[in-house]
Amino acid sequence: MEVTKIVIENIDPPLLGVFGTSKVNVLKLNLSLDSKTKEI
């Protein structure tokens, strides 16, 4: 699905690749989704 692809593109890796967990950058995700809805 396209939404799943957009979410995966907006995942930030852990700090230095080791410390912590991956996180979704919600601001970038919302901006990406908003731009997709404006294209329709």
mmCIF entry with sequence, helices, sheets and N, C-alpha, C, O atoms, coordinates in Angstrom:
data_MODEL
# 
_entry.id   MODEL 
# 
_entity.id                         1 
_entity.type                       polymer 
_entity.pdbx_number_of_molecules   1 
# 
_entity_poly.entity_id                      1 
_entity_poly.type                           'polypeptide(L)' 
_entity_poly.nstd_linkage                   no 
_entity_poly.nstd_monomer                   no 
_entity_poly.pdbx_seq_one_letter_code       MEVTKIVIENIDPPLLGVFGTSKVNVLKLNLSLDSKTKEI 
_entity_poly.pdbx_seq_one_letter_code_can   MEVTKIVIENIDPPLLGVFGTSKVNVLKLNLSLDSKTKEI 
_entity_poly.pdbx_strand_id                 A 
# 
loop_
_entity_poly_seq.entity_id 
_entity_poly_seq.num 
_entity_poly_seq.mon_id 
_entity_poly_seq.hetero 
1 1  MET n 
1 2  GLU n 
1 3  VAL n 
1 4  THR n 
1 5  LYS n 
1 6  ILE n 
1 7  VAL n 
1 8  ILE n 
1 9  GLU n 
1 10 ASN n 
1 11 ILE n 
1 12 ASP n 
1 13 PRO n 
1 14 PRO n 
1 15 LEU n 
1 16 LEU n 
1 17 GLY n 
1 18 VAL n 
1 19 PHE n 
1 20 GLY n 
1 21 THR n 
1 22 SER n 
1 23 LYS n 
1 24 VAL n 
1 25 ASN n 
1 26 VAL n 
1 27 LEU n 
1 28 LYS n 
1 29 LEU n 
1 30 ASN n 
1 31 LEU n 
1 32 SER n 
1 33 LEU n 
1 34 ASP n 
1 35 SER n 
1 36 LYS n 
1 37 THR n 
1 38 LYS n 
1 39 GLU n 
1 40 ILE n 
# 
_struct_asym.id          A 
_struct_asym.entity_id   1 
# 
loop_
_struct_conf.conf_type_id 
_struct_conf.id 
_struct_conf.pdbx_PDB_helix_id 
_struct_conf.beg_label_comp_id 
_struct_conf.beg_label_asym_id 
_struct_conf.beg_label_seq_id 
_struct_conf.pdbx_beg_PDB_ins_code 
_struct_conf.end_label_comp_id 
_struct_conf.end_label_asym_id 
_struct_conf.end_label_seq_id 
_struct_conf.pdbx_end_PDB_ins_code 
_struct_conf.beg_auth_comp_id 
_struct_conf.beg_auth_asym_id 
_struct_conf.beg_auth_seq_id 
_struct_conf.end_auth_comp_id 
_struct_conf.end_auth_asym_id 
_struct_conf.end_auth_seq_id 
_struct_conf.pdbx_PDB_helix_class 
_struct_conf.details 
_struct_conf.pdbx_PDB_helix_length 
HELX_P HELX_P1 AA1 GLU A 2  ? GLU A 9  ? GLU A 2  GLU A 9  1 ? 8  
HELX_P HELX_P2 AA2 VAL A 26 ? GLU A 39 ? VAL A 26 GLU A 39 1 ? 14 
# 
_struct_conf_type.id          HELX_P 
_struct_conf_type.criteria    ? 
_struct_conf_type.reference   ? 
# 
_struct_sheet.id               AA1 
_struct_sheet.type             ? 
_struct_sheet.number_strands   2 
_struct_sheet.details          ? 
# 
_struct_sheet_order.sheet_id     AA1 
_struct_sheet_order.range_id_1   1 
_struct_sheet_order.range_id_2   2 
_struct_sheet_order.offset       ? 
_struct_sheet_order.sense        anti-parallel 
# 
loop_
_struct_sheet_range.sheet_id 
_struct_sheet_range.id 
_struct_sheet_range.beg_label_comp_id 
_struct_sheet_range.beg_label_asym_id 
_struct_sheet_range.beg_label_seq_id 
_struct_sheet_range.pdbx_beg_PDB_ins_code 
_struct_sheet_range.end_label_comp_id 
_struct_sheet_range.end_label_asym_id 
_struct_sheet_range.end_label_seq_id 
_struct_sheet_range.pdbx_end_PDB_ins_code 
_struct_sheet_range.beg_auth_comp_id 
_struct_sheet_range.beg_auth_asym_id 
_struct_sheet_range.beg_auth_seq_id 
_struct_sheet_range.end_auth_comp_id 
_struct_sheet_range.end_auth_asym_id 
_struct_sheet_range.end_auth_seq_id 
AA1 1 ILE A 11 ? ASP A 12 ? ILE A 11 ASP A 12 
AA1 2 LYS A 23 ? VAL A 24 ? LYS A 23 VAL A 24 
# 
loop_
_atom_site.group_PDB 
_atom_site.id 
_atom_site.type_symbol 
_atom_site.label_atom_id 
_atom_site.label_alt_id 
_atom_site.label_comp_id 
_atom_site.label_asym_id 
_atom_site.label_entity_id 
_atom_site.label_seq_id 
_atom_site.pdbx_PDB_ins_code 
_atom_site.Cartn_x 
_atom_site.Cartn_y 
_atom_site.Cartn_z 
_atom_site.occupancy 
_atom_site.B_iso_or_equiv 
_atom_site.pdbx_formal_charge 
_atom_site.auth_seq_id 
_atom_site.auth_comp_id 
_atom_site.auth_asym_id 
_atom_site.auth_atom_id 
_atom_site.pdbx_PDB_model_num 
ATOM 1   N N  . MET A 1 1  ? 0.837  -1.192 0.000  1.00 0.00 ? 1  MET A N  1 
ATOM 2   C CA . MET A 1 1  ? 0.000  0.000  0.000  1.00 0.00 ? 1  MET A CA 1 
ATOM 3   C C  . MET A 1 1  ? 0.878  1.250  0.000  1.00 0.00 ? 1  MET A C  1 
ATOM 4   O O  . MET A 1 1  ? 2.012  1.228  0.477  1.00 0.00 ? 1  MET A O  1 
ATOM 5   N N  . GLU A 1 2  ? 0.349  2.306  -0.526 1.00 0.00 ? 2  GLU A N  1 
ATOM 6   C CA . GLU A 1 2  ? 1.121  3.539  -0.615 1.00 0.00 ? 2  GLU A CA 1 
ATOM 7   C C  . GLU A 1 2  ? 1.346  4.169  0.759  1.00 0.00 ? 2  GLU A C  1 
ATOM 8   O O  . GLU A 1 2  ? 2.413  4.730  1.010  1.00 0.00 ? 2  GLU A O  1 
ATOM 9   N N  . VAL A 1 3  ? 0.366  4.085  1.646  1.00 0.00 ? 3  VAL A N  1 
ATOM 10  C CA . VAL A 1 3  ? 0.514  4.679  2.979  1.00 0.00 ? 3  VAL A CA 1 
ATOM 11  C C  . VAL A 1 3  ? 1.627  3.972  3.747  1.00 0.00 ? 3  VAL A C  1 
ATOM 12  O O  . VAL A 1 3  ? 2.427  4.621  4.423  1.00 0.00 ? 3  VAL A O  1 
ATOM 13  N N  . THR A 1 4  ? 1.680  2.652  3.646  1.00 0.00 ? 4  THR A N  1 
ATOM 14  C CA . THR A 1 4  ? 2.721  1.887  4.317  1.00 0.00 ? 4  THR A CA 1 
ATOM 15  C C  . THR A 1 4  ? 4.098  2.306  3.813  1.00 0.00 ? 4  THR A C  1 
ATOM 16  O O  . THR A 1 4  ? 5.035  2.443  4.599  1.00 0.00 ? 4  THR A O  1 
ATOM 17  N N  . LYS A 1 5  ? 4.219  2.508  2.517  1.00 0.00 ? 5  LYS A N  1 
ATOM 18  C CA . LYS A 1 5  ? 5.488  2.948  1.925  1.00 0.00 ? 5  LYS A CA 1 
ATOM 19  C C  . LYS A 1 5  ? 5.899  4.304  2.487  1.00 0.00 ? 5  LYS A C  1 
ATOM 20  O O  . LYS A 1 5  ? 7.068  4.512  2.812  1.00 0.00 ? 5  LYS A O  1 
ATOM 21  N N  . ILE A 1 6  ? 4.946  5.225  2.601  1.00 0.00 ? 6  ILE A N  1 
ATOM 22  C CA . ILE A 1 6  ? 5.244  6.562  3.124  1.00 0.00 ? 6  ILE A CA 1 
ATOM 23  C C  . ILE A 1 6  ? 5.675  6.479  4.585  1.00 0.00 ? 6  ILE A C  1 
ATOM 24  O O  . ILE A 1 6  ? 6.597  7.183  4.996  1.00 0.00 ? 6  ILE A O  1 
ATOM 25  N N  . VAL A 1 7  ? 5.019  5.629  5.371  1.00 0.00 ? 7  VAL A N  1 
ATOM 26  C CA . VAL A 1 7  ? 5.391  5.475  6.780  1.00 0.00 ? 7  VAL A CA 1 
ATOM 27  C C  . VAL A 1 7  ? 6.817  4.934  6.884  1.00 0.00 ? 7  VAL A C  1 
ATOM 28  O O  . VAL A 1 7  ? 7.615  5.438  7.675  1.00 0.00 ? 7  VAL A O  1 
ATOM 29  N N  . ILE A 1 8  ? 7.136  3.924  6.099  1.00 0.00 ? 8  ILE A N  1 
ATOM 30  C CA . ILE A 1 8  ? 8.484  3.338  6.135  1.00 0.00 ? 8  ILE A CA 1 
ATOM 31  C C  . ILE A 1 8  ? 9.545  4.360  5.745  1.00 0.00 ? 8  ILE A C  1 
ATOM 32  O O  . ILE A 1 8  ? 10.639 4.365  6.309  1.00 0.00 ? 8  ILE A O  1 
ATOM 33  N N  . GLU A 1 9  ? 9.231  5.216  4.795  1.00 0.00 ? 9  GLU A N  1 
ATOM 34  C CA . GLU A 1 9  ? 10.179 6.252  4.365  1.00 0.00 ? 9  GLU A CA 1 
ATOM 35  C C  . GLU A 1 9  ? 10.437 7.284  5.464  1.00 0.00 ? 9  GLU A C  1 
ATOM 36  O O  . GLU A 1 9  ? 11.453 7.977  5.424  1.00 0.00 ? 9  GLU A O  1 
ATOM 37  N N  . ASN A 1 10 ? 9.544  7.396  6.436  1.00 0.00 ? 10 ASN A N  1 
ATOM 38  C CA . ASN A 1 10 ? 9.677  8.411  7.480  1.00 0.00 ? 10 ASN A CA 1 
ATOM 39  C C  . ASN A 1 10 ? 10.084 7.835  8.826  1.00 0.00 ? 10 ASN A C  1 
ATOM 40  O O  . ASN A 1 10 ? 9.838  8.448  9.865  1.00 0.00 ? 10 ASN A O  1 
ATOM 41  N N  . ILE A 1 11 ? 10.703 6.663  8.816  1.00 0.00 ? 11 ILE A N  1 
ATOM 42  C CA . ILE A 1 11 ? 11.222 6.064  10.045 1.00 0.00 ? 11 ILE A CA 1 
ATOM 43  C C  . ILE A 1 11 ? 12.662 6.518  10.233 1.00 0.00 ? 11 ILE A C  1 
ATOM 44  O O  . ILE A 1 11 ? 13.493 6.372  9.337  1.00 0.00 ? 11 ILE A O  1 
ATOM 45  N N  . ASP A 1 12 ? 12.949 7.072  11.413 1.00 0.00 ? 12 ASP A N  1 
ATOM 46  C CA . ASP A 1 12 ? 14.310 7.477  11.757 1.00 0.00 ? 12 ASP A CA 1 
ATOM 47  C C  . ASP A 1 12 ? 15.000 6.318  12.467 1.00 0.00 ? 12 ASP A C  1 
ATOM 48  O O  . ASP A 1 12 ? 14.421 5.728  13.379 1.00 0.00 ? 12 ASP A O  1 
ATOM 49  N N  . PRO A 1 13 ? 16.227 5.978  12.068 1.00 0.00 ? 13 PRO A N  1 
ATOM 50  C CA . PRO A 1 13 ? 16.941 4.869  12.709 1.00 0.00 ? 13 PRO A CA 1 
ATOM 51  C C  . PRO A 1 13 ? 17.379 5.244  14.129 1.00 0.00 ? 13 PRO A C  1 
ATOM 52  O O  . PRO A 1 13 ? 17.332 6.414  14.508 1.00 0.00 ? 13 PRO A O  1 
ATOM 53  N N  . PRO A 1 14 ? 17.797 4.261  14.900 1.00 0.00 ? 14 PRO A N  1 
ATOM 54  C CA . PRO A 1 14 ? 18.292 4.547  16.253 1.00 0.00 ? 14 PRO A CA 1 
ATOM 55  C C  . PRO A 1 14 ? 19.529 5.448  16.207 1.00 0.00 ? 14 PRO A C  1 
ATOM 56  O O  . PRO A 1 14 ? 20.225 5.509  15.194 1.00 0.00 ? 14 PRO A O  1 
ATOM 57  N N  . LEU A 1 15 ? 19.789 6.135  17.302 1.00 0.00 ? 15 LEU A N  1 
ATOM 58  C CA . LEU A 1 15 ? 20.948 7.017  17.421 1.00 0.00 ? 15 LEU A CA 1 
ATOM 59  C C  . LEU A 1 15 ? 22.228 6.216  17.212 1.00 0.00 ? 15 LEU A C  1 
ATOM 60  O O  . LEU A 1 15 ? 22.446 5.213  17.891 1.00 0.00 ? 15 LEU A O  1 
ATOM 61  N N  . LEU A 1 16 ? 23.057 6.636  16.302 1.00 0.00 ? 16 LEU A N  1 
ATOM 62  C CA . LEU A 1 16 ? 24.314 5.968  15.941 1.00 0.00 ? 16 LEU A CA 1 
ATOM 63  C C  . LEU A 1 16 ? 24.099 4.529  15.480 1.00 0.00 ? 16 LEU A C  1 
ATOM 64  O O  . LEU A 1 16 ? 25.041 3.737  15.450 1.00 0.00 ? 16 LEU A O  1 
ATOM 65  N N  . GLY A 1 17 ? 22.862 4.193  15.120 1.00 0.00 ? 17 GLY A N  1 
ATOM 66  C CA . GLY A 1 17 ? 22.567 2.857  14.639 1.00 0.00 ? 17 GLY A CA 1 
ATOM 67  C C  . GLY A 1 17 ? 22.493 1.804  15.720 1.00 0.00 ? 17 GLY A C  1 
ATOM 68  O O  . GLY A 1 17 ? 22.258 0.633  15.425 1.00 0.00 ? 17 GLY A O  1 
ATOM 69  N N  . VAL A 1 18 ? 22.689 2.200  16.975 1.00 0.00 ? 18 VAL A N  1 
ATOM 70  C CA . VAL A 1 18 ? 22.758 1.211  18.059 1.00 0.00 ? 18 VAL A CA 1 
ATOM 71  C C  . VAL A 1 18 ? 21.841 1.557  19.224 1.00 0.00 ? 18 VAL A C  1 
ATOM 72  O O  . VAL A 1 18 ? 21.121 0.697  19.731 1.00 0.00 ? 18 VAL A O  1 
ATOM 73  N N  . PHE A 1 19 ? 21.869 2.806  19.642 1.00 0.00 ? 19 PHE A N  1 
ATOM 74  C CA . PHE A 1 19 ? 21.192 3.204  20.870 1.00 0.00 ? 19 PHE A CA 1 
ATOM 75  C C  . PHE A 1 19 ? 19.721 3.543  20.628 1.00 0.00 ? 19 PHE A C  1 
ATOM 76  O O  . PHE A 1 19 ? 19.410 4.412  19.813 1.00 0.00 ? 19 PHE A O  1 
ATOM 77  N N  . GLY A 1 20 ? 18.827 2.865  21.325 1.00 0.00 ? 20 GLY A N  1 
ATOM 78  C CA . GLY A 1 20 ? 17.409 3.159  21.235 1.00 0.00 ? 20 GLY A CA 1 
ATOM 79  C C  . GLY A 1 20 ? 16.710 2.345  20.168 1.00 0.00 ? 20 GLY A C  1 
ATOM 80  O O  . GLY A 1 20 ? 17.224 1.338  19.681 1.00 0.00 ? 20 GLY A O  1 
ATOM 81  N N  . THR A 1 21 ? 15.526 2.812  19.819 1.00 0.00 ? 21 THR A N  1 
ATOM 82  C CA . THR A 1 21 ? 14.717 2.111  18.828 1.00 0.00 ? 21 THR A CA 1 
ATOM 83  C C  . THR A 1 21 ? 14.426 3.037  17.653 1.00 0.00 ? 21 THR A C  1 
ATOM 84  O O  . THR A 1 21 ? 14.628 4.249  17.734 1.00 0.00 ? 21 THR A O  1 
ATOM 85  N N  . SER A 1 22 ? 13.958 2.459  16.584 1.00 0.00 ? 22 SER A N  1 
ATOM 86  C CA . SER A 1 22 ? 13.543 3.254  15.429 1.00 0.00 ? 22 SER A CA 1 
ATOM 87  C C  . SER A 1 22 ? 12.263 4.002  15.787 1.00 0.00 ? 22 SER A C  1 
ATOM 88  O O  . SER A 1 22 ? 11.416 3.495  16.523 1.00 0.00 ? 22 SER A O  1 
ATOM 89  N N  . LYS A 1 23 ? 12.137 5.203  15.259 1.00 0.00 ? 23 LYS A N  1 
ATOM 90  C CA . LYS A 1 23 ? 10.966 6.037  15.555 1.00 0.00 ? 23 LYS A CA 1 
ATOM 91  C C  . LYS A 1 23 ? 10.415 6.615  14.264 1.00 0.00 ? 23 LYS A C  1 
ATOM 92  O O  . LYS A 1 23 ? 11.163 6.906  13.331 1.00 0.00 ? 23 LYS A O  1 
ATOM 93  N N  . VAL A 1 24 ? 9.115  6.776  14.220 1.00 0.00 ? 24 VAL A N  1 
ATOM 94  C CA . VAL A 1 24 ? 8.480  7.435  13.077 1.00 0.00 ? 24 VAL A CA 1 
ATOM 95  C C  . VAL A 1 24 ? 8.537  8.933  13.311 1.00 0.00 ? 24 VAL A C  1 
ATOM 96  O O  . VAL A 1 24 ? 8.115  9.416  14.362 1.00 0.00 ? 24 VAL A O  1 
ATOM 97  N N  . ASN A 1 25 ? 9.056  9.673  12.338 1.00 0.00 ? 25 ASN A N  1 
ATOM 98  C CA . ASN A 1 25 ? 9.076  11.127 12.405 1.00 0.00 ? 25 ASN A CA 1 
ATOM 99  C C  . ASN A 1 25 ? 7.683  11.605 11.991 1.00 0.00 ? 25 ASN A C  1 
ATOM 100 O O  . ASN A 1 25 ? 7.372  11.692 10.803 1.00 0.00 ? 25 ASN A O  1 
ATOM 101 N N  . VAL A 1 26 ? 6.861  11.908 12.977 1.00 0.00 ? 26 VAL A N  1 
ATOM 102 C CA . VAL A 1 26 ? 5.448  12.204 12.741 1.00 0.00 ? 26 VAL A CA 1 
ATOM 103 C C  . VAL A 1 26 ? 5.265  13.488 11.934 1.00 0.00 ? 26 VAL A C  1 
ATOM 104 O O  . VAL A 1 26 ? 4.360  13.569 11.103 1.00 0.00 ? 26 VAL A O  1 
ATOM 105 N N  . LEU A 1 27 ? 6.103  14.480 12.165 1.00 0.00 ? 27 LEU A N  1 
ATOM 106 C CA . LEU A 1 27 ? 5.993  15.728 11.405 1.00 0.00 ? 27 LEU A CA 1 
ATOM 107 C C  . LEU A 1 27 ? 6.232  15.477 9.923  1.00 0.00 ? 27 LEU A C  1 
ATOM 108 O O  . LEU A 1 27 ? 5.439  15.902 9.083  1.00 0.00 ? 27 LEU A O  1 
ATOM 109 N N  . LYS A 1 28 ? 7.328  14.785 9.598  1.00 0.00 ? 28 LYS A N  1 
ATOM 110 C CA . LYS A 1 28 ? 7.618  14.488 8.195  1.00 0.00 ? 28 LYS A CA 1 
ATOM 111 C C  . LYS A 1 28 ? 6.545  13.588 7.593  1.00 0.00 ? 28 LYS A C  1 
ATOM 112 O O  . LYS A 1 28 ? 6.185  13.745 6.427  1.00 0.00 ? 28 LYS A O  1 
ATOM 113 N N  . LEU A 1 29 ? 6.032  12.648 8.383  1.00 0.00 ? 29 LEU A N  1 
ATOM 114 C CA . LEU A 1 29 ? 4.975  11.759 7.905  1.00 0.00 ? 29 LEU A CA 1 
ATOM 115 C C  . LEU A 1 29 ? 3.725  12.555 7.567  1.00 0.00 ? 29 LEU A C  1 
ATOM 116 O O  . LEU A 1 29 ? 3.139  12.363 6.501  1.00 0.00 ? 29 LEU A O  1 
ATOM 117 N N  . ASN A 1 30 ? 3.309  13.447 8.463  1.00 0.00 ? 30 ASN A N  1 
ATOM 118 C CA . ASN A 1 30 ? 2.117  14.254 8.207  1.00 0.00 ? 30 ASN A CA 1 
ATOM 119 C C  . ASN A 1 30 ? 2.288  15.150 6.982  1.00 0.00 ? 30 ASN A C  1 
ATOM 120 O O  . ASN A 1 30 ? 1.355  15.316 6.196  1.00 0.00 ? 30 ASN A O  1 
ATOM 121 N N  . LEU A 1 31 ? 3.485  15.727 6.820  1.00 0.00 ? 31 LEU A N  1 
ATOM 122 C CA . LEU A 1 31 ? 3.725  16.573 5.655  1.00 0.00 ? 31 LEU A CA 1 
ATOM 123 C C  . LEU A 1 31 ? 3.684  15.754 4.367  1.00 0.00 ? 31 LEU A C  1 
ATOM 124 O O  . LEU A 1 31 ? 3.161  16.213 3.351  1.00 0.00 ? 31 LEU A O  1 
ATOM 125 N N  . SER A 1 32 ? 4.237  14.541 4.414  1.00 0.00 ? 32 SER A N  1 
ATOM 126 C CA . SER A 1 32 ? 4.206  13.670 3.234  1.00 0.00 ? 32 SER A CA 1 
ATOM 127 C C  . SER A 1 32 ? 2.781  13.273 2.878  1.00 0.00 ? 32 SER A C  1 
ATOM 128 O O  . SER A 1 32 ? 2.389  13.316 1.712  1.00 0.00 ? 32 SER A O  1 
ATOM 129 N N  . LEU A 1 33 ? 2.012  12.888 3.883  1.00 0.00 ? 33 LEU A N  1 
ATOM 130 C CA . LEU A 1 33 ? 0.627  12.497 3.632  1.00 0.00 ? 33 LEU A CA 1 
ATOM 131 C C  . LEU A 1 33 ? -0.196 13.676 3.128  1.00 0.00 ? 33 LEU A C  1 
ATOM 132 O O  . LEU A 1 33 ? -1.041 13.524 2.245  1.00 0.00 ? 33 LEU A O  1 
ATOM 133 N N  . ASP A 1 34 ? 0.057  14.849 3.694  1.00 0.00 ? 34 ASP A N  1 
ATOM 134 C CA . ASP A 1 34 ? -0.666 16.048 3.263  1.00 0.00 ? 34 ASP A CA 1 
ATOM 135 C C  . ASP A 1 34 ? -0.362 16.377 1.804  1.00 0.00 ? 34 ASP A C  1 
ATOM 136 O O  . ASP A 1 34 ? -1.260 16.740 1.043  1.00 0.00 ? 34 ASP A O  1 
ATOM 137 N N  . SER A 1 35 ? 0.894  16.249 1.422  1.00 0.00 ? 35 SER A N  1 
ATOM 138 C CA . SER A 1 35 ? 1.245  16.550 0.027  1.00 0.00 ? 35 SER A CA 1 
ATOM 139 C C  . SER A 1 35 ? 0.624  15.544 -0.934 1.00 0.00 ? 35 SER A C  1 
ATOM 140 O O  . SER A 1 35 ? 0.269  15.896 -2.059 1.00 0.00 ? 35 SER A O  1 
ATOM 141 N N  . LYS A 1 36 ? 0.491  14.296 -0.497 1.00 0.00 ? 36 LYS A N  1 
ATOM 142 C CA . LYS A 1 36 ? -0.146 13.275 -1.349 1.00 0.00 ? 36 LYS A CA 1 
ATOM 143 C C  . LYS A 1 36 ? -1.633 13.559 -1.534 1.00 0.00 ? 36 LYS A C  1 
ATOM 144 O O  . LYS A 1 36 ? -2.173 13.345 -2.619 1.00 0.00 ? 36 LYS A O  1 
ATOM 145 N N  . THR A 1 37 ? -2.299 14.038 -0.486 1.00 0.00 ? 37 THR A N  1 
ATOM 146 C CA . THR A 1 37 ? -3.728 14.309 -0.603 1.00 0.00 ? 37 THR A CA 1 
ATOM 147 C C  . THR A 1 37 ? -3.986 15.535 -1.491 1.00 0.00 ? 37 THR A C  1 
ATOM 148 O O  . THR A 1 37 ? -5.031 15.622 -2.136 1.00 0.00 ? 37 THR A O  1 
ATOM 149 N N  . LYS A 1 38 ? -3.047 16.470 -1.524 1.00 0.00 ? 38 LYS A N  1 
ATOM 150 C CA . LYS A 1 38 ? -3.204 17.654 -2.374 1.00 0.00 ? 38 LYS A CA 1 
ATOM 151 C C  . LYS A 1 38 ? -3.000 17.314 -3.847 1.00 0.00 ? 38 LYS A C  1 
ATOM 152 O O  . LYS A 1 38 ? -3.481 18.035 -4.721 1.00 0.00 ? 38 LYS A O  1 
ATOM 153 N N  . GLU A 1 39 ? -2.283 16.211 -4.129 1.00 0.00 ? 39 GLU A N  1 
ATOM 154 C CA . GLU A 1 39 ? -2.065 15.812 -5.513 1.00 0.00 ? 39 GLU A CA 1 
ATOM 155 C C  . GLU A 1 39 ? -3.324 15.238 -6.139 1.00 0.00 ? 39 GLU A C  1 
ATOM 156 O O  . GLU A 1 39 ? -3.480 15.270 -7.360 1.00 0.00 ? 39 GLU A O  1 
ATOM 157 N N  . ILE A 1 40 ? -4.210 14.723 -5.328 1.00 0.00 ? 40 ILE A N  1 
ATOM 158 C CA . ILE A 1 40 ? -5.428 14.061 -5.837 1.00 0.00 ? 40 ILE A CA 1 
ATOM 159 C C  . ILE A 1 40 ? -6.432 15.042 -6.330 1.00 0.00 ? 40 ILE A C  1 
ATOM 160 O O  . ILE A 1 40 ? -7.506 14.650 -6.788 1.00 0.00 ? 40 ILE A O  1 
# 
